Amino acid sequence: MRTEREENHHPYRCWLMLQEYKTLKQTAGSYRDSLVIQFGSEVRLRSFEIPQVHPEHIKHVDGHGRLRVPERKDTDGSGEKPRYAYLPEESRANYYGTPTSRTSLAMNR
């Protein structure tokens, strides 16, 4: 694992090696947790975006899966608006293959 100190509001950034990532995904506490890890790393969703997505947000554009994220981080001052994240086929198949996929990945409260 590699960490780097940042000067802005993020005190540290962390990168996992491929084997570390695979181990983390395999040792997740549940299948849902494994999906959350996969959506964060492979789909590149931010932690606040993961609970927003639902199966109906998946679209195919030019033969590639895209995941509509309703409210993205406002990085350019234009206000929060949707963004479309690349959705690898494995992530799409894993999401549809679970009972969790009928709703969002939000924590049950």
Secondary structure as GFF3:
##gff-version 3
##sequence-region A 1 109
A	DSSP	beta_strand	2	5	.	.	.	ID=ss1
A	DSSP	beta_strand	12	15	.	.	.	ID=ss2
A	DSSP	alpha_helix	18	26	.	.	.	ID=ss3
A	DSSP	alpha_helix	31	41	.	.	.	ID=ss4
A	DSSP	three_ten_helix	50	52	.	.	.	ID=ss5
A	DSSP	three_ten_helix	55	57	.	.	.	ID=ss6
A	DSSP	beta_strand	58	61	.	.	.	ID=ss7
A	DSSP	beta_strand	64	69	.	.	.	ID=ss8
A	DSSP	beta_strand	83	87	.	.	.	ID=ss9
A	DSSP	alpha_helix	89	96	.	.	.	ID=ss10
A	DSSP	three_ten_helix	99	102	.	.	.	ID=ss11
###
